[in-house]
Amino acid sequence: MHMDNTRQDPRVIIVGGGPVGLALAGDLGWRGIPCLLIEQTDGTITQPKMDGINVRTMEFCRRWGLVEQIRACPYPSSYPQDMVYLTSLNGYELGRETFLTPSGGPEERRLGASPEVRIRCPQNMFDPILRRFADSFPHVDLRYETRYLGHSQDERGVRVRVQTRDGAERTLAADWLVACDGAGSGIRQELGIGTQGLGVLTYTTNVIFRCANLFALHDKALAYRHLFIGPEGVWATMVAINGVDQWRVQLVGNREKRQLTEAEIRAAIERIVGRPFDYEIVSVMPWVRRELVADRYRAGRVLLAGDAVHATSPTGGFGMNTGIGDSVDLAWKLAAVIEGWGGDGLLDSYELERRPVAQRAVREASGNLRRMMSPQPGPALLEPTYEGALARYELGRRYSATMLREWYKLGIDMGYTYAHSPLCVPEDEPPAPRPMPARHAISGATNGAVLRGALADGTPVTPSLLREWQRLALHVADGYPVQTEWQELPPEEVMIYRQTAAPGARAPHVWLRDGRSTLDLFGGGYVLLRLGADAPAADPLAAAAGARGVPLAVHALDEAEVLQAYRRRLVLVRPDGHVTWRGDDWPAGGVERLLDCMTGAAMAARQ
């Protein structure tokens, strides 16, 4: 066994080369931090676990310059993203939620709360993009077919034992170790970190099959996700993996663990289509649907991210996207500590900020699973009679309304806040809404239409917001009630996202006159926005930040819509795009409290 120090000595070792580990390696590389990633496989994805990139993750990809690559992925951009509820492809269609894109038409024209939209890009297409991004930095070392064996740590750093593809054992050294090694994380178990949550939800089997022209075998309009309902209830789903000839069937199962035979799998596929047909089974993957959140996200110099700290039902698409949020939060804090301007309190804040986000997401996903499984139709569902038609109509109407909460969930994806964090300064009182610009218009409209107006709190009315409100009303009025042992979030908090620049929230997106988004100003170091012609000078904070070596960029904007969205003349934004503080003038006691938040000293003081 010998020490391996090829390339630059890494400051961070990442275990796990899925999207979360690759995003962390890429963000650290983008920040100039040498790191090394090890992955026990060759990186090939045979069963993509995710296929949708949510809006917030796309905003991070925008920062990294990856949006055009994602949009150019092989998944057909014109393929409809409808969600359809049916008995079989050759049976009865019960309901459908129509989407022109994963987010719907208005969002695609950039008229909503983000400069980006959700994109359909399965993991086997997304991972290679992240891999190329991470590998583009000479100080990022990606090592595949390298197995993690164990680690040790002390006050100086970590030592990680690995086995390389030739069978040799080596020891790697770094300052920090990050475990991105999945829901069954060996590192989490090695550290003795427990988990909380509902545990096993279902034993499920995924099957990918290939059929050259499935569309010719039935009369249903194209859709992305199909939910199949029989007299016994929802028993399977099917999604268009590549929008051409590959399909992933999910046989939902229950809490009974059993291995399906090939005959049972084929019978299920033919029941889905409603007739025998020619197809090829590409892969079969039994898996366990769980709801778990780790008790701790850090143990000394070891931190954990992604599925290693939160396992969730895929109902809602929160798993990978929450994990990439972990990576973004962790990357800037590791960089700050390694560069010397951030204290250890920044890393302690990682769990404090991200664990509640995971708890909120996994519990919403479990509620979505119960909504998905809520119909109990009985034998009348399939009867070709008047009574059967009435039963199908009633089930389809109510189930369509019930499922809307899963499809419209920007409040989960983007509405989380770090307001409770010591890295954010709470306001004494919220600011009054700024007056609307004299001729408020939605920037980026391509059809010549201009939409004006705002809600009582000043939130601009957009086509996407109108659609979300309508869907919320339908969900509340007609959806099936779902029983849970926990108090669910109010539907409005899940289905409606209102931008706010309150401390802890994601800084709002506003289109600038030069065509950029306000989000394009954030990402590297801290950013101070000076808003309006009479904004106070940046000197007090700039001087203090310079003295402590804290990176700070200052942007002066005299645009009415930006001031209307941010509400204050001074807004301090973190490297991850969340607001640290805002005010109309500098604090009377000086800016030292702001610097303590920026560097993590406030977290250390709290402890």
Buried (B, 14 or more C-beta within 10 A) or exposed (E): EEEBEEEBEBBBBBBBBBBBBBBBBBBBBBBEBBBBBBBBEEBEBEBBBBBBBBBBBBBBBBBBEBBEBBBEBEBEEEBBBBBBBBBBBBBBBBBBBEBBBBBBBBBBBBBBBBBBBBBBBBBBBBBBBBBEBBBEBEBBBBBBBBBBEEBEBEEEBBBBBBBBEEEEEBBBBBBBBBBBBBBEBBBBEBBEBEBEBBEBBBBBBBBBBBBEEBBEBBEBEEBBBBBBBBBEBBBBBBBBBBBBBBBBBBBBBEEEEEEBEEEEBBEBBBBBBBEEBEBEBBEBEBBBBBBBBBEBBBBEBBBBBBBBBBBBBBBBBBBBBBBBBBBBBBBBBBBBBBBEBBBBBBBBBBBBBBBBBBBBBBBBBBBBBBBBBBBEBEEBBBBEEEEBEEBBEEBBBBBBBBBBBBBBBBBBBBBBBBBEBBBBBEBEEEBEBBEBBEEBEBEEBEEEEEBEEBEEEBBBBBBBBEBBBEBBBBBBEBBBEBEEEEEBBEBEBBBBBBBBBBBBBBBBBBBBEEEEBBBBBBBBBBBBBBBBEEBBEBEBBBEBBEEBEBBBBBBEBEBBBBBBBBBBBBBBBBBBBBBBBBBBEBEEEEBEBBBBBBBBBBBBEEE
